[in-house]
Amino acid sequence: MIEEFVREKILNTYAKRTTKSKELWEAARKVIPGGAGSGFRYYEPYPIFLKRGSGSRVWDVDGNEYLDYCMSFGALIAGHAHPKIVEAVKEQLEKGSMYGIPHEKTAEYVKELLRRFTAMDMFRLTNSGTEGTMHALRLARAHTGKDKIVKIEGCYHGAHDYLLVSVFPPLSKAGPRWAPTLYVHGEGIPLLTVKNTLVAPYNDVEAMETLFRKHEGEIAALIMEPVPMNMGLVLPKQGYLKDIRKLTEEYNILLIFDEVKTGIRIAPGGACEYYGVDPDIVVLGKAIAGGFSAGAFGGKEDIFSNIYPLGHAVHAGTYNANPVAVTAGLTCLKHVMTTHAQSQMNDLGEDLASGVKAAVEDTGFEAQVPHIGPSGTVYFTDVEVVDYRTASTYDKKKNWEFWFSLLNHGVLTPPGLLEGGEQWLVSAAHQKETIEKALVITESALREIK
Ligand SMILES: Cc1ncc(COP(=O)(O)O)c(C=O)c1O
């Protein structure tokens, strides 16, 4: 119950500001589980309902304005309703929203992805990150002829069965840190489906090698978020990603970087570029499509030669590479996420993170504020966060109070900020003034929850 975590005064303010949201939610929950279109959008006592978004701001149905630092969990890197994207999509819509037959913009778009992810030779498009990781696994299995997959505890790769394990495992059921017990996330996933999924801790090369040795010759791939952004934001230790790359090569295991969150965001070429590590397969989503629904998975030609019609692994989908999403993505990458926009976004991200750190110190909180590029998060803990176990030491009460207090003062961050393991995003639409305002509000929120 949220009342256990958030004091009455803060919840009362929330209730007073959001009466229409509550009404809509009461009606929606009769026909939609939790009244929300995705599990991660629901939170207690009820979620706000939004009506409009423009640039870096959104408005809810009660007329409250928010500075948006959730940005649709990272999909809105260009901001809301960017005029260039709106214009291009309108133009495309008049020519048809779907063809189900190849069109010329797809290769143009893929070339933009290849320009950023230089180690890849080819991409196929999907409609979401979930589809991207699912197809990446199939491709890795087809290429290697092996079945087992390793994932990292605390990483999330979408809602398909194979990887919906050890995402937010309760610590009482998670086993030892260095050899986590596989924990199936939620019900409805047959154990048989995940019997080939193995789990390893983040930032621990030795534990990874132990697992690789134990299953030598059986593992097709290691899939990981190079910078985990579903347990807050955990930075890799110096050299960790390079060591993991070396290890996967030694054991003949494919390395898949799930860059659904880090891709485009932390550098134009994501973590591959930022850390100078080339995986065998990369999965993209969110930011690549300018606020529309598209994902992608890319790899070397020899790996992609397993996909039909070059090979026999199936990748298909009615909505794949639909011209609307491709147009939005192409416009976003070519005309919005320019070098200038990317560096401005990163500079503002630095300003925001250092301002949040200063506010945390000034108000006397014990907290960690890791950040990279335009994203960061606050863990209310005095423990250095290096993996899922250390990320789990945060103070839940402070976390939720901080989130509601920010919201009540007009700053929207991903619900619970850390509860779903999230982080803020400064988009290309944010400006100096948006950051300064957010910092004033952050300090007020911290004082309120003290
Ligand atoms: C790292 C990562 N991979 C995959 C996904 C799944 O993407 P989607 O929600 O588009 O299916 C997510 C979603 O948050 C993600 O954060």
The ligand as an ORCA input file, in Angstrom:
! r2SCAN-3c Opt
* xyz 0 1
  C      16.723     -2.427    -22.156
  C      15.359     -2.715    -22.677
  N      15.206     -3.698    -23.583
  C      13.994     -3.988    -24.106
  C      12.886     -3.291    -23.707
  C      11.539     -3.626    -24.286
  O      11.170     -2.627    -25.184
  P       9.646     -2.399    -25.548
  O       8.971     -1.867    -24.336
  O       9.686     -1.430    -26.695
  O       9.094     -3.707    -25.976
  C      12.989     -2.268    -22.766
  C      11.827     -1.506    -22.328
  O      11.847     -0.726    -21.427
  C      14.273     -1.968    -22.239
  O      14.447     -1.017    -21.324
*
